[in-house]
Amino acid sequence: MKEQVKALHLNAYFGGFHALKDMNIIIEEKKVTAVIGPSGCGKSTFIRCINRLHETVPGAKVTGQVLLDDKDIYAPDVDPIDVRRKIGMVFQKPNPFPLLSIYDNVAAGLKLNGIKNKKRLDEIVEKTLRMAALWDEVKDKLDASGISLSGGQQQRLCIARCLAVEPEVILFDEPCASLDPISTRKIEELIAELEKDYTIIIVTHNMQQASRVSDFTAFMYLGELIEYGPTERIFTVPKQKRTEEYLSGKFG
């Protein structure tokens, strides 16, 4: 399998607090990797280090390396904005731009990247809304506000916005945490479809979701990576006692 993202001796800090401790992990291309563990164990911090969002927090610091296609994204000559275009992120709470229409929510990143041609914008907006399984629901109201949509639709709009700038990797930070079961199922089906073309990392507190959607699972505890491997093995024959105890509900 081809490696797409690799973290080497990755550490993250919030001021004096050591949030992520010497993490080493290889994420395979065009697979879904779930990151599980109790609240506060460093799951979201880890993925925010992968697209250089962690350093935007005052007092936050990262050491170690994150390689994307064997290039260190923390190298001095690398632009964080370029990193975030290649490694897109969908957050726990849907966050469409409130003052923009559905169309302009999707087109915003394209316009920032210099695409002005209306025909080209139209094509990409339709294509990515179709990819996000949202086109049929919004095609007759593209001028409506992004926040006029339901929670599940807003989340799929955010996914379309992410896809529009053609990332290589998509990070999902508990994307279904605020959604109802029907919307959750649609997002999970969408992730299964996107896996054909994108490398996906999903942070989830829902172990059933992790077992349903992922090929690989990483279990984190107190800022450390405890165990990582094929999802089926992690959930059936974990090698580490703490993994087994977490999966069986003894803590977390």
C-alpha positions as a LaTeX table, in Angstrom:
\begin{tabular}{lrrr}
\hline
Residue & $x$ (\AA) & $y$ (\AA) & $z$ (\AA) \\
\hline
Met1 & 0.00 & 0.00 & 0.00 \\
Lys2 & 1.13 & 3.55 & $-0.69$ \\
Glu3 & 1.78 & 5.78 & 2.30 \\
Gln4 & 0.14 & 9.20 & 2.06 \\
Val5 & 0.53 & 10.82 & 5.49 \\
Lys6 & 3.21 & 9.98 & 8.01 \\
Ala7 & 3.70 & 11.48 & 11.49 \\
Leu8 & 7.17 & 11.05 & 12.99 \\
His9 & 7.87 & 11.85 & 16.65 \\
Leu10 & 4.96 & 14.30 & 16.56 \\
Asn11 & 4.44 & 16.32 & 19.74 \\
Ala12 & 1.90 & 19.07 & 20.36 \\
Tyr13 & 1.68 & 21.55 & 23.20 \\
Phe14 & $-0.81$ & 24.09 & 24.51 \\
Gly15 & 1.53 & 26.37 & 26.42 \\
Gly16 & 3.09 & 24.09 & 29.03 \\
Phe17 & 0.57 & 21.26 & 28.52 \\
His18 & 1.95 & 18.33 & 26.52 \\
Ala19 & $-1.15$ & 17.28 & 24.55 \\
Leu20 & 0.33 & 14.87 & 21.98 \\
Lys21 & 3.28 & 12.70 & 22.96 \\
Asp22 & 5.79 & 11.37 & 20.44 \\
Met23 & 3.20 & 10.07 & 17.98 \\
Asn24 & 4.33 & 7.87 & 15.09 \\
Ile25 & 1.77 & 6.70 & 12.54 \\
Ile26 & 1.53 & 5.93 & 8.82 \\
Ile27 & $-1.79$ & 6.67 & 7.07 \\
Glu28 & $-2.38$ & 4.73 & 3.87 \\
Glu29 & $-3.60$ & 6.33 & 0.68 \\
Lys30 & $-7.30$ & 6.07 & $-0.25$ \\
Lys31 & $-8.24$ & 4.31 & 2.96 \\
Val32 & $-10.36$ & 5.45 & 5.91 \\
Thr33 & $-8.53$ & 5.65 & 9.23 \\
Ala34 & $-10.61$ & 6.15 & 12.38 \\
Val35 & $-9.09$ & 7.78 & 15.46 \\
Ile36 & $-10.84$ & 6.73 & 18.68 \\
Gly37 & $-10.30$ & 7.26 & 22.39 \\
Pro38 & $-11.88$ & 9.00 & 25.39 \\
Ser39 & $-12.54$ & 12.76 & 25.42 \\
Gly40 & $-9.41$ & 14.83 & 25.89 \\
Cys41 & $-7.01$ & 12.13 & 24.70 \\
Gly42 & $-5.59$ & 14.20 & 21.83 \\
Lys43 & $-7.64$ & 12.95 & 18.85 \\
Ser44 & $-8.63$ & 16.38 & 17.53 \\
Thr45 & $-5.22$ & 17.84 & 18.37 \\
Phe46 & $-3.62$ & 15.11 & 16.25 \\
Ile47 & $-5.63$ & 15.85 & 13.12 \\
Arg48 & $-5.25$ & 19.62 & 13.63 \\
Cys49 & $-1.48$ & 19.04 & 13.53 \\
Ile50 & $-1.87$ & 17.21 & 10.21 \\
Asn51 & $-3.14$ & 20.33 & 8.43 \\
Arg52 & $-1.28$ & 22.90 & 10.55 \\
Leu53 & $-4.37$ & 24.25 & 12.30 \\
His54 & $-2.95$ & 23.52 & 15.76 \\
Glu55 & $-0.36$ & 26.29 & 15.47 \\
Thr56 & $-3.11$ & 28.89 & 14.94 \\
Val57 & $-4.01$ & 28.60 & 18.65 \\
Pro58 & $-2.15$ & 31.18 & 20.79 \\
Gly59 & 0.65 & 29.49 & 22.74 \\
Ala60 & 0.38 & 26.24 & 20.77 \\
Lys61 & 3.49 & 24.50 & 19.45 \\
Val62 & 4.33 & 21.45 & 17.34 \\
Thr63 & 7.58 & 19.46 & 17.16 \\
Gly64 & 8.44 & 16.48 & 14.98 \\
Gln65 & 7.43 & 15.89 & 11.39 \\
Val66 & 4.28 & 15.37 & 9.34 \\
Leu67 & 4.99 & 14.10 & 5.84 \\
Leu68 & 2.48 & 14.45 & 3.01 \\
Asp69 & 3.67 & 12.44 & 0.01 \\
Asp70 & 7.13 & 12.37 & 1.69 \\
Lys71 & 7.33 & 16.18 & 1.99 \\
Asp72 & 7.48 & 17.64 & 5.51 \\
Ile73 & 4.56 & 20.07 & 5.83 \\
Tyr74 & 6.40 & 21.85 & 8.68 \\
Ala75 & 9.47 & 22.61 & 6.56 \\
Pro76 & 10.35 & 26.35 & 6.53 \\
Asp77 & 9.55 & 26.73 & 2.82 \\
Val78 & 6.02 & 25.29 & 3.11 \\
Asp79 & 3.01 & 27.65 & 3.12 \\
Pro80 & 0.39 & 26.55 & 5.71 \\
Ile81 & $-2.39$ & 27.83 & 3.42 \\
Asp82 & $-1.21$ & 25.44 & 0.71 \\
Val83 & $-1.16$ & 22.60 & 3.26 \\
Arg84 & $-4.77$ & 23.32 & 4.23 \\
Arg85 & $-5.84$ & 23.25 & 0.60 \\
Lys86 & $-4.27$ & 19.80 & 0.14 \\
Ile87 & $-5.52$ & 18.54 & 3.51 \\
Gly88 & $-9.13$ & 19.67 & 3.91 \\
Met89 & $-11.10$ & 19.54 & 7.15 \\
Val90 & $-14.74$ & 19.07 & 8.08 \\
Phe91 & $-15.54$ & 20.07 & 11.65 \\
Gln92 & $-17.84$ & 18.66 & 14.32 \\
Lys93 & $-20.32$ & 21.52 & 14.03 \\
Pro94 & $-21.39$ & 22.40 & 10.49 \\
Asn95 & $-19.91$ & 25.82 & 9.72 \\
Pro96 & $-21.22$ & 27.18 & 6.41 \\
Phe97 & $-20.36$ & 30.85 & 5.85 \\
Pro98 & $-23.53$ & 32.51 & 7.20 \\
Leu99 & $-23.55$ & 35.51 & 4.84 \\
Leu100 & $-23.03$ & 33.46 & 1.69 \\
Ser101 & $-25.45$ & 31.55 & $-0.51$ \\
Ile102 & $-25.23$ & 27.79 & $-0.99$ \\
Tyr103 & $-23.49$ & 28.41 & $-4.33$ \\
Asp104 & $-21.01$ & 30.91 & $-2.91$ \\
Asn105 & $-20.22$ & 28.65 & 0.06 \\
Val106 & $-18.93$ & 26.04 & $-2.36$ \\
Ala107 & $-17.27$ & 28.56 & $-4.69$ \\
Ala108 & $-15.54$ & 30.59 & $-1.96$ \\
Gly109 & $-12.27$ & 28.63 & $-1.94$ \\
Leu110 & $-12.19$ & 28.48 & $-5.73$ \\
Lys111 & $-12.49$ & 32.27 & $-5.98$ \\
Leu112 & $-9.71$ & 32.68 & $-3.40$ \\
Asn113 & $-7.56$ & 30.46 & $-5.61$ \\
Gly114 & $-8.16$ & 32.77 & $-8.55$ \\
Ile115 & $-10.89$ & 30.95 & $-10.48$ \\
Lys116 & $-13.19$ & 33.65 & $-11.88$ \\
Asn117 & $-14.70$ & 31.97 & $-14.96$ \\
Lys118 & $-18.46$ & 31.62 & $-14.27$ \\
Lys119 & $-18.88$ & 28.50 & $-16.43$ \\
Arg120 & $-15.96$ & 26.80 & $-14.67$ \\
Leu121 & $-17.33$ & 27.78 & $-11.24$ \\
Asp122 & $-20.78$ & 26.46 & $-12.19$ \\
Glu123 & $-19.28$ & 23.14 & $-13.26$ \\
Ile124 & $-17.26$ & 22.65 & $-10.07$ \\
Val125 & $-20.11$ & 23.73 & $-7.77$ \\
Glu126 & $-22.49$ & 21.24 & $-9.39$ \\
Lys127 & $-19.89$ & 18.46 & $-9.46$ \\
Thr128 & $-18.95$ & 18.81 & $-5.79$ \\
Leu129 & $-22.55$ & 19.18 & $-4.60$ \\
Arg130 & $-23.29$ & 15.94 & $-6.49$ \\
Met131 & $-20.26$ & 14.29 & $-4.86$ \\
Ala132 & $-21.59$ & 15.42 & $-1.47$ \\
Ala133 & $-25.01$ & 13.91 & $-2.31$ \\
Leu134 & $-26.63$ & 17.33 & $-1.97$ \\
Trp135 & $-27.25$ & 18.55 & $-5.53$ \\
Asp136 & $-30.77$ & 17.16 & $-5.92$ \\
Glu137 & $-31.83$ & 18.78 & $-2.64$ \\
Val138 & $-30.47$ & 22.27 & $-3.39$ \\
Lys139 & $-30.23$ & 22.70 & $-7.19$ \\
Asp140 & $-33.36$ & 24.89 & $-7.26$ \\
Lys141 & $-32.27$ & 27.16 & $-4.40$ \\
Leu142 & $-28.55$ & 27.78 & $-4.89$ \\
Asp143 & $-29.07$ & 31.47 & $-4.02$ \\
Ala144 & $-30.51$ & 30.62 & $-0.60$ \\
Ser145 & $-28.34$ & 31.12 & 2.47 \\
Gly146 & $-26.13$ & 28.18 & 3.47 \\
Ile147 & $-27.53$ & 28.36 & 6.98 \\
Ser148 & $-31.10$ & 27.89 & 5.70 \\
Leu149 & $-30.33$ & 24.18 & 5.29 \\
Ser150 & $-30.87$ & 21.46 & 7.90 \\
Gly151 & $-27.93$ & 20.36 & 10.07 \\
Gly152 & $-27.19$ & 17.31 & 7.95 \\
Gln153 & $-27.44$ & 19.31 & 4.73 \\
Gln154 & $-25.14$ & 21.99 & 6.17 \\
Gln155 & $-22.56$ & 19.33 & 6.96 \\
Arg156 & $-22.74$ & 17.98 & 3.40 \\
Leu157 & $-22.43$ & 21.56 & 2.13 \\
Cys158 & $-19.23$ & 21.90 & 4.16 \\
Ile159 & $-17.99$ & 18.64 & 2.63 \\
Ala160 & $-18.76$ & 20.02 & $-0.87$ \\
Arg161 & $-16.87$ & 23.22 & 0.01 \\
Cys162 & $-13.90$ & 21.09 & 1.09 \\
Leu163 & $-14.01$ & 18.96 & $-2.09$ \\
Ala164 & $-14.21$ & 21.99 & $-4.40$ \\
Val165 & $-10.53$ & 22.90 & $-3.91$ \\
Glu166 & $-9.48$ & 19.32 & $-4.74$ \\
Pro167 & $-7.70$ & 18.18 & $-1.56$ \\
Glu168 & $-5.69$ & 14.97 & $-1.39$ \\
Val169 & $-6.66$ & 14.19 & 2.21 \\
Ile170 & $-9.88$ & 14.93 & 4.11 \\
Leu171 & $-9.98$ & 15.17 & 7.90 \\
Phe172 & $-13.35$ & 14.67 & 9.62 \\
Asp173 & $-13.50$ & 15.81 & 13.26 \\
Glu174 & $-16.56$ & 14.03 & 14.71 \\
Pro175 & $-18.65$ & 15.03 & 11.67 \\
Cys176 & $-21.83$ & 13.36 & 12.91 \\
Ala177 & $-21.72$ & 14.42 & 16.56 \\
Ser178 & $-24.55$ & 16.93 & 16.18 \\
Leu179 & $-26.57$ & 15.03 & 13.57 \\
Asp180 & $-29.63$ & 12.76 & 13.73 \\
Pro181 & $-29.35$ & 9.05 & 12.73 \\
Ile182 & $-30.63$ & 9.60 & 9.16 \\
Ser183 & $-28.14$ & 12.41 & 8.48 \\
Thr184 & $-25.41$ & 10.33 & 10.11 \\
Arg185 & $-26.11$ & 7.45 & 7.74 \\
Lys186 & $-25.88$ & 9.79 & 4.74 \\
Ile187 & $-22.50$ & 11.13 & 5.91 \\
Glu188 & $-21.22$ & 7.57 & 6.46 \\
Glu189 & $-22.38$ & 6.53 & 2.98 \\
Leu190 & $-20.67$ & 9.61 & 1.59 \\
Ile191 & $-17.39$ & 8.73 & 3.34 \\
Ala192 & $-17.53$ & 5.23 & 1.80 \\
Glu193 & $-17.97$ & 6.82 & $-1.63$ \\
Leu194 & $-15.21$ & 9.42 & $-1.14$ \\
Glu195 & $-12.72$ & 6.75 & $-0.07$ \\
Lys196 & $-12.32$ & 5.74 & $-3.72$ \\
Asp197 & $-10.59$ & 9.05 & $-4.44$ \\
Tyr198 & $-9.39$ & 10.48 & $-1.13$ \\
Thr199 & $-7.39$ & 9.52 & 1.92 \\
Ile200 & $-9.70$ & 10.04 & 4.91 \\
Ile201 & $-9.05$ & 10.36 & 8.65 \\
Ile202 & $-12.11$ & 10.49 & 10.90 \\
Val203 & $-12.10$ & 11.30 & 14.60 \\
Thr204 & $-15.13$ & 9.72 & 16.23 \\
His205 & $-16.33$ & 9.04 & 19.76 \\
Asn206 & $-18.74$ & 6.46 & 18.29 \\
Met207 & $-17.05$ & 3.05 & 18.22 \\
Gln208 & $-19.84$ & 1.52 & 16.11 \\
Gln209 & $-19.23$ & 4.25 & 13.53 \\
Ala210 & $-15.49$ & 3.57 & 13.55 \\
Ser211 & $-16.09$ & $-0.14$ & 12.95 \\
Arg212 & $-18.56$ & 0.63 & 10.13 \\
Val213 & $-16.64$ & 3.21 & 8.12 \\
Ser214 & $-12.91$ & 2.60 & 8.61 \\
Asp215 & $-10.23$ & 0.30 & 7.22 \\
Phe216 & $-7.76$ & 1.16 & 9.98 \\
Thr217 & $-8.24$ & 2.30 & 13.57 \\
Ala218 & $-5.91$ & 4.23 & 15.88 \\
Phe219 & $-6.67$ & 4.15 & 19.62 \\
Met220 & $-5.34$ & 7.10 & 21.62 \\
Tyr221 & $-5.17$ & 7.60 & 25.37 \\
Leu222 & $-3.74$ & 10.54 & 27.37 \\
Gly223 & $-2.02$ & 12.00 & 24.31 \\
Glu224 & $-0.36$ & 8.75 & 23.25 \\
Leu225 & $-1.03$ & 6.37 & 20.38 \\
Ile226 & $-1.71$ & 3.07 & 22.17 \\
Glu227 & $-2.54$ & 0.84 & 19.22 \\
Tyr228 & $-2.99$ & 1.10 & 15.46 \\
Gly229 & $-3.94$ & $-1.49$ & 12.88 \\
Pro230 & $-6.68$ & $-2.91$ & 10.64 \\
Thr231 & $-10.07$ & $-2.06$ & 12.14 \\
Glu232 & $-11.31$ & $-5.64$ & 12.16 \\
Arg233 & $-8.30$ & $-6.79$ & 14.19 \\
Ile234 & $-8.40$ & $-3.83$ & 16.60 \\
Phe235 & $-12.07$ & $-4.51$ & 17.37 \\
Thr236 & $-11.81$ & $-8.31$ & 17.62 \\
Val237 & $-8.31$ & $-9.11$ & 18.92 \\
Pro238 & $-6.66$ & $-5.92$ & 20.24 \\
Lys239 & $-3.05$ & $-6.43$ & 21.30 \\
Gln240 & $-2.99$ & $-3.84$ & 24.09 \\
Lys241 & $-4.85$ & $-4.25$ & 27.39 \\
Arg242 & $-5.92$ & $-0.58$ & 27.43 \\
Thr243 & $-7.44$ & $-0.92$ & 23.96 \\
Glu244 & $-9.41$ & $-3.96$ & 25.06 \\
Glu245 & $-10.61$ & $-2.19$ & 28.23 \\
Tyr246 & $-11.72$ & 0.89 & 26.27 \\
Leu247 & $-13.55$ & $-1.13$ & 23.62 \\
Ser248 & $-15.30$ & $-3.20$ & 26.32 \\
Gly249 & $-16.49$ & $-0.03$ & 28.09 \\
Lys250 & $-14.35$ & $-0.34$ & 31.22 \\
Phe251 & $-13.34$ & 3.34 & 30.89 \\
Gly252 & $-13.87$ & 6.32 & 28.60 \\
\hline
\end{tabular}
